[in-house]
Amino acid sequence: MQDKTAVLAHRFQQLDRLLTDTRRWWQYQPYHHQGLAFADEAPELAARLNGLSLEEVMALDADMAALCTLLAPWIPAGQALHALSELDAFLPEPIACTKGMAMYMPGRKQAQIEAFTGCLSPHGGPYLEWCAGKGHLGRLVSLQRGAEVISLELQGALCEEGRLLAARDGARMQFIEADAFAPASGQLIARDHHAMALHACGELHTHLLERVAEQGASGVTISPCCYHLIRGDQYRPLSEAAAASALRLGKSDLKLPLQETVTGGARIARLREQEVVWRLAFDCLQRQLRGVDEYLPVPNMQKSLLTGGFEAFCGWAAERKGIRLPAGLDHAAFLARGEQRYGDVARMELVRHLFRRPLEIWLALDRALFLQERGYAVEVGEFCDKPMTPRNILIRAVRA
């Protein structure tokens, strides 16, 4: 892999400088704006984007090279950011679950587990599986490498299912029911352990890295996920390099990389668009009723609510936010405003998506540099193609 020693730090410094210099283009929340946030600063760009159909916006969103070209007159750093976001691919060993092993594994998750296992560094065991769920990853690693695996999982029911599956397949696994954040969980990590976590969310995986370094474990392999799931409001850098950065990231910034998703089909896309339109339409309604011109977040909802009408959705949202809806509201007019704002949000998100992968690489490099600063030889790459999962970054570290 190319990303070793000083190369990691150099790439991080380049990304950090460009992301800091361009933060006015991505460090804001489109839902809070009732028009294009950059319309006054860049009227030509606003006009160019307004001339695009939503179909053209979606096509550009899936073609980063074309998006860089479109935005180059206003964001010339786009090409450099795009280049810095490219990672080499790990070349995993071909490993496949048997039919019996794959039982109860969703197909895409099975493929991720197989690819992740094939990228693990040589290690005879034991392994520590962090946030293990039913231990599907640990089970494959145990059987494929003939190794002992300790699987840490919070939910007792999942631990019990994992024990049954391990016994059925003959895997050498010990399940421990515990909170990953509990001090005793960190003490489970021994110097001869190689820790692993496939898509442990937010601070669950950063906490693991800190405990691995603290205990001096043999190594660790993770694929980060859900960067925004942190206990505070602001991101806490791990490495000295990130701590020295001028960037200050809030939860809304940390959600940006997660906006790259694997499509769930036309029906899912339609429901997602309908939900956004309704939320934006209700936002117009609540601003008028409250006399406060600011965005009011509405909680997550059951998707079944989308099968009803917009008026019923407004009633649900108003109840959650303590707003009384007067009789005679022109719901159709607010819905039309929501549809208009949907187009504005899609165009603002298109610009922000230029920075989606660069920010994710910045976050991954912060984790990698933290381990490197503590004496680990670190590699960063992709363990699978994006259609399998957009969260395909893998950080592999071995104690030097």
N, C-alpha and C positions, 0 to 999 in steps of 0.2 A: 504493500500500500504506500501511497505517496505521503499521506498525512502523518509525518513522524517528527518528533523533537521540535526544532525551531520552525519547521514548516507549519505546524499547527498554530503557533503563536503569530506567525507572519500573516497567515490567512485571516485569523481572528482580527488582527489590527486593521487589515484592509477593509474587512466587512464592517467593523465598528466605525471606522471613519466615514464610510459611505452611508451607512444607515443613520449616523448622527447628522451628517450634512443634509440628508434628504427627509428628515423626520416630519417636516411639515406636510409631506405628501401621504404619509401613512399613519401618523400617530394622532388620530382623531376618530370619532365614532360617527359613521354616516347616519345612523338612525336619529342622531340629535339634530341633524340639519334638514331644513325644509327645502333646500335647493342645493346645487353643487357647491361644496365647501370652498372650492378654489375658483369659483366663477369670476370673482373680482380680481384675483391675482393673475389668472390665466384665462382671459375670455376666449382666446383662440382655441385653447384646449377644450373649454366647455362647449364651444360651438362644434368642434370636431366630434366630440363624444355624443352630443345631442343629435348629430346627424347619423349615428349608428342605430340600426334596429336592435332589438333585444337579442335576436338570433345572431347578429354580428358580434354583439358584446359577448355572448356565450362562446362563440367560436374563438375569439381573441383570448378569452379566459383559459382556453385549453391549449393555446399556442404561445408559449412564453417568448419565443424568438420574434414572432410577429408583434406581440405586445410591446417588446423593447423597441422595435423599429417605430411603431406608432407614437410612442411617448418620448422618443429620443430628443425632439426639439425642446421639450420642457424638462425632461429628466435624462440628461445625457449619461448619467451614471448607471443607467439600467443595464447596458451591455456588460459592464464590469461586474455588477451585482449578479447578473445571470451566470457569468463565467465562474465567479467565486462560489456559486451555489451548486456547481457540478461536483459530485463525489464519484470516486471509483467504486466499482462493484466488488464486494467480496465474491470469491468463487467457492460457493459452498459444496461440500461433498454431497453426492446424490444420496439422500436418505428418504425413505418412504415408510409411513406407518402401514402396518398390516390392516386388513379389513376389520379385524376384531379390535385392534388398538384404536382405530379411527372412529369406532362407535361412540356416539354422543359428542363428537367434535364437529362443529360447523365446517363446511368444506374449505372456506377461505382461511379460517383459523388453523385448520390442519396444515394447509400449504405454508402458512407463516411459521408454524412450529417446526416443520421439516426443514425449511430454509434456515431458520435461526439455529437449529441444532447443528446443521452442516457447517456453520460459521464459527462454532466454538473452538477456542484454542485447545491444543492437545493437553489433556489433564486426566489423570486416572481416577480422580475423585478424592474426597467427597465433594459434591456440589450442594450449594444452598439455593433453593428456588424461592424467590421472594414474591409474595402476593400470588400464591400458587393456584388459587382456584381449586379445581379438581386434580391438579397436578399433571395435566396432559403433557406439558413440556418436560417436566421432571421424569415422567414415565418413559418417554421416548429416549431421553438422555441416559437413563439408567439401563435400559435394555440395549441401546445401541453401543454404549461404552462399557457396559458391565460394571457400572459405578454405583456407589451408594449416594442417595439424594435425600437431603432434608428439605421438606416443603413446608414453608410458613404460610398460613392462611388464617384470616380473621374469622370466617364463618364456619362453625362447627359442622353444619350439614354438608358443606363442600369437602371438608376434611374427611368425613365418613365415606362419602362417595369415592373420594380419591383413594382411600385405603382399600375399598372393595375392588376398584379397578386395578390397583397395583397388585393385589393378591391374585386376581384373576389372570394377570399377564406375567406374573413372576418378577415384577420390578422390585428392586431393593430400595424401598422408600419408607421414610419416617415422616408422618404428618404432625405438625405442631400447630395447635389452635392458639393464635396470639395476635395481638395488635402490633403491626410492624413498627409503630412509633414508641412502643413500650421499651424502656431501657433494657429489659431482659431479652428482648428480641435482638437487639444489637449485639448482646453478649453471646448469642448463638454463633456468630461469625468467627470461625477459627482461622489461624494462619494457613492451614492446608486446604481451606475451602476455595472453590471458585464459585462466586455468587452469580446468579443470572436472573434477569427479569425481562419478560417480553410484554411490553406495553403496560408496565406499572405506571399509574397516573401521577403526574405532578410531583408533589413533595414525597410521595412514596418511593420514587426512584432516586431523587436527590438525597433523601435520608439514607437510603441504602449505600450510595456512593460515599457519603460521609462516614458511615459505620465501617465500610470496607477499608477505607484509608486509616481510620482510627485503630482498627484491629490488625492492620497489616496483612489482610487476606492475600492468598496466592494470586487471585485475579478476579475480574468481574466483566460480565458481558451484559449490556442492556440495550433495549430499543426504547427510547423515550416516547412518552405520549402525554396528552392532556396537560400541557405546560401551565395552563391557567389555574389548575386545581392546587392552589397554595393557601396557607392558613392566614396570611396577612393580605393587605391590599396591594402591596408593592413587591415586585420580584426581588429576591435576595440572591445576588450573584454568589457563585461558589468559588471561582478562581480569582487570583489577584488581578489578572488582566481585566476581567469583567467588572471587578469592584472599582477599578480605576477609570472605567468608561463614563462618559457624560450622559449616556442613555439611562433613563429611569423608566422602567416598564411596569405598567399596571396590569390588572387582570384582563382588561379589554384588549391591550396590546398582545398579551400572551395567547389570546384566542385566534389571532390572525393566522398563524401557521395551520390551524386546524380547519380552516375554511377550504382547504384542498381535500376533497373527499372522493371516494369511489362512487360512481353513480349507482343509484338504487333503482333505476328504470324510470320510464316516462310518468307513471302514476305517482311515484314518490316525488319526482321533480314538480309535478303539478300541485301536489299537496303542500310542498315546501313554499312554492310561490304564493299559493293562496294564503297560507299562514302569515307570510311577511306582509302581503298586501293588507290583510285584515288588521295586523298589529299597527301598521303605519296609518291606516284609516282611523283606528281607535285613538291613536296618538293625536291626530288632528282634532278629533272630537273632544278629547279630554283637555287639550290646550284651550279650546274655546270655552268649555264649561267651567274650568277652574280659573280662567283668566290668567294663567301662568304659561308663558311661552317657553316651556322646557320639556324635554322628553321624560316620560314616566314609564319605567320598565314594568312589563306585565309578566307574571310568573309563567313557567312552563305549563303546558296544558296537555290533556289527553287528545290524541289525534282524532278521536271519535267526535270531538266538538266541531271539527271541520265539516262533518257531514250535515250539520244544521245550517241555518242561515246566518248572515252577518249580524243581524239584529240580536240573535241569541248570543252570539259571541260577545257583542258589546255589553249585554246584560251580565254575562259571566265576568268579563274583565272589570266592569265598573264595580261589581260586588267585591271583587278581590282588592280593589284599590280604594274602597270606601267612597265611591262617587255615586250620587243620585242622578239618574237619567230622567229628564223631564219628558213629558208626553209630546208627541208631534215632531220628534227629531227627523230630519231628512237623512236617513241612513244611506240612501243611494248617492247623495251628494258627497258625503264623507267617504264612501267607498270609491268614488271616482277620484277623489283627492289622494286616497291611498294608492290607487293604481298609478297615478302620475308620480308619486313619490317613490314607488317601487322602481321605476325607470331611473330616477336620480340616484337611488341607493345602489342599483346594479352598476351604474357608471362610476360612482365613487369607489365601490368595491373593486372594480376592474383595475383602477389605478393602484389601489392599495395592494392588490394581488401581485403586482410586480415585486413587492417586498416580502411576500409570504414565505417563500423558501429561503431567501437570504436571512430572514430573522430566525427561522428554525435552525439553520446552520450555525448562526451566532450562538443560539442557546445550546446546541449540541457541543460546540467547541468550548463553551464555558465549562461544561461538564468534563470534557476531555482534558482541558488544561488543568482543571482542579486535580485530576488523578495524576497527570504528568508532574505537577508541582510537588506531589507527594511520593514521587519515586517509582511511578508505574510507566512502563512502555505502552503507549496508547496508539490505537489505530481507529480511524473513523471512515466509514464507508456505507454502502447500501447492501442490505442482506437479501433484498428481493426487488422485483420491479413494482412500480407504483400501482398498476392495476390490482396487485395482490393486496397492497395497503399503501396509502400515501405516507404513513408513519414507518418508512422503511430505512431509517437511519439506524446504524448499529455502531455502538462504541465498545471496543474490545480492549481490555487492559490486562497486562500481566506484570506482576511485581518484578522490577528490574533487579 
